[in-house]
């Protein structure tokens, strides 16, 4: 599907929102992301970005943070213009509004992690205008907050939406709550243990929140999250790394112990789609012999998928020769 940019808004010093018209209808569940193909200087790069918009709208939107050294995010920030186009595959992602039903919600976000959470907030209020929701967004400074106008408009429209800004510093007028802590959660959300949690943000933020929830008596099964930056750690192989052979669609690919399957396949120019490259989106799913694969994460793969031999190429190495199916 082709996406043509219709508007660009600078939200913060390093965060930008892009609006697109699409060549067809986008079928997605609020909270999901789109795998995008971005052509930069003759080379196609794949990335996954969460949709901030709602299904059925004439346009879709993404809010993207510029990352130091990030090829795609820097290209979009510096060179991408209204009228330029991207291509996308189908929406995907298990972190979506279907995780909840009628229960009270606690929605947490930090930085660009607000994007899927904001989309789900809109969807929940559309389903039930009286839904009991506490929405807490964390930012370093007041100027780093995202969707300020949109969220404050919703909070004025819906008295059942409790909007809390957790700002770490530079709040000279004392207009906002400070850094998100266990104490802040306990004081502002007294019934936190009875709420379903939807949250997205950097890894350290997520890990801290999980610790607080445990201390506050929130059942682990009530907490749903998506990390928009996941750490892929290769398995240490020592100094005597060996080489193996991957048989992929009739092509033999040499792979060393310290390479990921994705690195080996891309080195040979084989067609594999890898959007997030961080073990999150699942777009680089492959199938092989599970006993020959060592994975640092299985991402959204189910236990049944793993048992059948599926793995994520970006997060997996091999310890022997193996047949590999892409997709």
C-alpha positions as CSV (number, residue, x, y, z in Angstrom):
1,X,0.0,0.0,0.0
2,X,1.2,3.5,-0.8
3,X,1.1,6.2,1.8
4,X,1.5,9.9,0.7
5,X,2.4,12.5,3.2
6,X,-0.2,15.3,3.6
7,X,1.1,17.1,6.7
8,X,4.0,17.2,9.1
9,X,4.0,18.6,12.7
10,X,7.0,19.1,14.9
11,X,5.8,18.0,18.4
12,X,9.0,18.4,20.4
13,X,12.7,19.0,19.6
14,X,13.1,15.3,18.5
15,X,9.6,14.1,17.9
16,X,7.5,14.6,14.7
17,X,4.0,13.5,13.7
18,X,3.4,12.6,10.0
19,X,-0.1,12.3,8.4
20,X,-0.7,10.2,5.3
21,X,-3.4,9.5,2.7
22,X,-3.4,5.9,1.7
23,X,-4.0,4.2,-1.6
24,X,-6.5,1.8,0.1
25,X,-8.2,1.2,3.4
26,X,-5.9,0.3,6.3
27,X,-7.4,-2.5,8.4
28,X,-5.9,-2.3,11.9
29,X,-6.7,-2.6,15.5
30,X,-5.9,0.5,17.7
31,X,-2.5,-0.1,19.2
32,X,-1.1,-2.0,16.2
33,X,1.8,-0.8,14.0
34,X,2.5,-0.7,10.3
35,X,5.7,-2.2,8.8
36,X,7.0,0.6,6.5
37,X,9.4,0.6,3.6
38,X,11.4,3.8,3.3
39,X,13.6,4.3,0.2
40,X,16.8,6.3,1.0
41,X,19.4,6.9,-1.6
42,X,18.5,3.9,-3.6
43,X,18.3,1.5,-0.7
44,X,15.1,0.2,0.9
45,X,14.9,0.3,4.7
46,X,12.1,-1.4,6.8
47,X,10.9,-0.1,10.1
48,X,7.7,-0.5,12.2
49,X,5.8,2.5,13.6
50,X,2.7,2.5,15.7
51,X,-0.4,4.1,14.3
52,X,-1.6,7.1,16.3
53,X,-4.9,7.4,14.4
54,X,-8.1,5.4,14.4
55,X,-9.5,2.9,11.9
56,X,-11.9,4.4,9.4
57,X,-10.3,7.8,9.3
58,X,-9.4,9.3,5.9
59,X,-5.8,9.7,7.0
60,X,-3.4,7.7,9.2
61,X,-0.7,9.2,11.3
62,X,2.6,8.2,13.0
63,X,4.5,10.0,15.7
64,X,8.2,9.2,15.4
65,X,11.2,10.1,17.6
66,X,14.5,11.1,15.9
67,X,17.1,8.6,17.2
68,X,20.8,9.4,17.3
69,X,22.4,7.4,14.4
70,X,19.0,6.2,13.2
71,X,19.0,6.0,9.4
72,X,15.2,6.2,8.9
73,X,14.2,8.5,11.7
74,X,16.9,11.1,10.7
75,X,16.0,10.8,7.1
76,X,12.3,11.5,7.9
77,X,13.2,14.4,10.2
78,X,15.7,16.1,7.8
79,X,14.6,15.2,4.2
80,X,11.0,13.9,4.2
81,X,8.5,16.4,2.9
82,X,4.7,16.7,2.3
83,X,4.0,14.9,-0.9
84,X,6.6,12.3,-0.4
85,X,5.5,8.6,-0.3
86,X,6.2,5.4,1.6
87,X,5.0,1.9,1.2
88,X,3.6,-0.4,3.9
89,X,2.7,-3.9,4.6
90,X,-0.4,-5.0,6.6
91,X,-0.8,-3.8,10.2
92,X,0.2,-6.2,13.0
93,X,0.9,-6.3,16.7
94,X,-0.6,-8.1,19.7
95,X,-0.5,-4.9,21.9
96,X,-3.9,-3.6,21.0
97,X,-7.3,-2.6,22.4
98,X,-8.6,-6.1,22.1
99,X,-6.6,-6.9,25.3
100,X,-9.3,-5.2,27.4
101,X,-13.0,-5.3,27.7
102,X,-15.0,-3.3,30.3
103,X,-12.6,-3.1,33.2
104,X,-11.1,0.2,34.5
105,X,-7.8,1.1,32.8
106,X,-4.5,2.5,33.8
107,X,-2.7,3.7,30.7
108,X,1.0,4.6,31.0
109,X,3.4,6.0,28.4
110,X,6.7,7.6,28.2
111,X,8.2,9.5,25.2
112,X,7.0,8.1,21.8
113,X,5.5,5.1,23.7
114,X,2.4,7.3,23.9
115,X,1.6,6.6,20.3
116,X,-0.2,3.1,20.5
117,X,-1.6,4.0,24.0
118,X,-3.1,7.2,22.7
119,X,-4.7,5.3,19.8
120,X,-6.2,2.8,22.3
121,X,-7.4,5.6,24.5
122,X,-9.4,7.0,21.6
123,X,-10.8,3.6,20.8
124,X,-11.8,2.9,24.4
125,X,-13.7,6.2,24.7
126,X,-15.4,5.6,21.4
127,X,-16.6,2.2,22.6
128,X,-17.6,3.5,26.0
129,X,-17.8,7.2,26.7
130,X,-18.1,6.5,30.4
131,X,-15.0,4.2,30.6
132,X,-13.0,4.6,33.8
133,X,-9.5,5.6,32.7
134,X,-6.4,7.0,34.3
135,X,-3.9,8.1,31.7
136,X,-0.3,9.0,32.9
137,X,2.3,10.3,30.5
138,X,5.9,10.8,31.5
139,X,8.2,13.4,30.0
140,X,11.5,14.9,30.9
141,X,10.3,18.6,30.7
142,X,6.9,20.2,29.9
143,X,8.0,20.9,26.3
144,X,8.8,17.2,25.8
145,X,5.1,16.2,26.3
146,X,3.4,14.8,23.3
147,X,-0.3,15.1,22.2
148,X,-0.8,17.8,24.8
149,X,-3.7,19.6,23.1
150,X,-5.4,16.3,22.1
151,X,-5.2,14.8,25.5
152,X,-6.3,17.9,27.4
153,X,-9.2,18.2,25.1
154,X,-10.3,14.7,25.8
155,X,-9.9,15.2,29.5
156,X,-12.2,18.2,29.3
157,X,-14.7,16.3,27.3
158,X,-14.7,13.2,29.5
159,X,-14.9,13.7,33.2
160,X,-14.2,10.0,33.6
161,X,-10.7,10.4,32.1
162,X,-8.1,11.3,34.7
163,X,-5.1,12.8,32.8
164,X,-1.8,13.0,34.8
165,X,1.4,14.6,33.4
166,X,4.5,13.2,35.1
167,X,7.3,15.7,34.4
168,X,10.7,15.1,35.7
169,X,12.3,18.6,35.6
170,X,12.0,22.2,34.5
171,X,8.5,22.6,36.0
172,X,9.2,26.0,37.6
173,X,5.5,26.8,38.1
174,X,4.8,23.5,39.7
175,X,2.0,22.7,37.2
176,X,2.6,19.0,36.9
177,X,3.4,15.9,38.9
178,X,7.0,14.9,39.2
179,X,8.7,11.9,38.0
180,X,6.6,8.7,37.9
181,X,7.3,6.7,41.0
182,X,5.6,4.0,43.1
183,X,4.5,6.6,45.5
184,X,2.9,8.7,42.8
185,X,1.0,5.7,41.5
186,X,-0.2,4.8,45.0
187,X,-1.3,8.4,45.8
188,X,-3.0,9.1,42.4
189,X,-4.4,5.7,41.6
190,X,-5.6,4.3,44.9
191,X,-7.3,1.4,43.2
192,X,-4.4,0.5,40.9
193,X,-4.6,-3.2,41.9
194,X,-8.1,-3.5,40.3
195,X,-7.1,-1.9,37.0
196,X,-5.9,-3.4,33.8
197,X,-2.6,-1.7,32.7
198,X,-1.7,-0.8,29.2
199,X,1.8,0.7,28.9
200,X,4.5,1.5,26.4
201,X,7.9,3.2,26.8
202,X,11.7,2.7,27.1
203,X,12.9,-0.5,28.7
204,X,14.1,1.0,31.9
205,X,10.7,2.8,32.4
206,X,8.9,-0.5,31.8
207,X,11.1,-2.5,34.2
208,X,10.6,0.1,37.0
209,X,6.8,0.1,36.4
210,X,6.7,-3.7,36.7
211,X,8.5,-3.6,40.0
212,X,6.1,-0.9,41.3
213,X,3.0,-2.9,40.2
214,X,4.3,-6.0,42.0
215,X,4.7,-4.0,45.2
216,X,1.3,-2.5,44.8
217,X,-0.4,-5.9,44.4
218,X,-1.2,-5.7,40.6
219,X,-1.5,-9.1,39.2
220,X,1.0,-9.8,36.4
221,X,-1.8,-10.9,34.1
222,X,-3.4,-7.5,34.3
223,X,-0.3,-5.8,32.8
224,X,0.1,-5.5,29.1
225,X,3.0,-3.7,27.5
226,X,5.0,-3.1,24.4
227,X,8.6,-2.0,24.3
228,X,9.4,0.2,21.4
229,X,13.1,-0.4,21.8
230,X,14.1,-3.9,22.7
231,X,17.7,-4.9,23.3
232,X,19.0,-7.7,21.1
233,X,21.9,-9.4,22.8
234,X,23.9,-11.9,20.8
235,X,24.9,-15.1,22.5
236,X,28.7,-15.1,23.3
237,X,30.5,-17.8,21.2
238,X,34.1,-17.3,22.5
239,X,37.1,-16.8,20.3
240,X,36.7,-20.1,18.3
241,X,33.7,-19.1,16.2
242,X,32.6,-21.7,13.7
243,X,30.8,-21.4,10.4
244,X,27.7,-23.3,9.3
245,X,25.5,-23.5,6.3
246,X,21.9,-22.3,6.0
247,X,19.9,-23.8,3.1
248,X,17.4,-21.2,2.1
249,X,15.1,-21.7,-0.9
250,X,17.9,-23.6,-2.8
251,X,20.6,-21.1,-1.8
252,X,23.4,-22.0,0.6
253,X,24.3,-19.2,3.0
254,X,27.4,-19.3,5.2
255,X,26.8,-18.1,8.7
256,X,29.2,-17.9,11.6
257,X,28.3,-18.6,15.3
258,X,28.4,-14.9,16.1
259,X,26.1,-13.7,13.3
260,X,22.4,-13.5,13.5
261,X,20.4,-15.3,10.8
262,X,19.1,-11.9,9.6
263,X,22.7,-10.6,9.1
264,X,23.6,-13.7,7.2
265,X,20.6,-13.6,4.9
266,X,20.9,-9.9,4.2
267,X,24.6,-10.3,3.4
268,X,23.6,-12.7,0.6
269,X,20.9,-10.3,-0.6
270,X,18.1,-12.7,0.2
271,X,14.6,-11.2,0.4
272,X,13.7,-11.0,4.1
273,X,11.5,-8.3,5.6
274,X,12.9,-7.0,8.9
275,X,11.1,-3.9,10.2
276,X,11.9,-3.3,13.9
277,X,15.2,-5.4,13.9
278,X,14.7,-5.6,17.7
279,X,12.7,-8.8,18.2
280,X,9.4,-7.0,18.6
281,X,7.4,-6.9,15.4
282,X,7.8,-10.5,14.2
283,X,8.2,-9.5,10.5
284,X,11.5,-11.5,10.1
285,X,9.9,-14.8,11.2
286,X,11.6,-17.9,9.8
287,X,11.3,-21.6,10.4
288,X,14.1,-24.1,11.0
289,X,15.2,-26.8,13.5
290,X,14.5,-25.5,17.0
291,X,17.3,-27.6,18.4
292,X,19.8,-25.7,16.2
293,X,18.6,-22.2,17.0
294,X,19.6,-20.0,19.9
295,X,17.4,-16.9,20.3
296,X,17.8,-13.9,22.7
297,X,14.1,-13.3,22.4
298,X,11.0,-14.9,20.8
299,X,9.1,-11.6,20.7
300,X,5.4,-12.2,19.9
301,X,5.9,-15.8,18.8
302,X,3.7,-18.2,20.7
303,X,5.0,-21.3,22.5
304,X,3.4,-23.4,19.8
305,X,5.3,-21.3,17.1
306,X,8.6,-21.9,18.8
307,X,7.9,-25.6,19.3
308,X,7.2,-25.9,15.5
309,X,10.6,-24.3,14.8
310,X,9.7,-20.7,14.2
311,X,12.2,-18.0,15.3
312,X,13.0,-14.4,14.7
313,X,15.9,-13.9,12.3
314,X,17.0,-10.6,13.9
315,X,17.3,-12.2,17.4
316,X,18.6,-15.7,16.5
317,X,21.9,-17.5,15.9
318,X,22.5,-21.1,14.9
319,X,24.9,-23.8,16.1
320,X,24.7,-26.2,13.2
321,X,23.8,-26.5,9.5
322,X,20.1,-26.0,8.9
323,X,17.3,-25.6,6.4
324,X,15.5,-22.3,6.7
325,X,12.1,-21.2,5.5
326,X,11.5,-17.4,5.3
327,X,8.1,-16.2,6.5
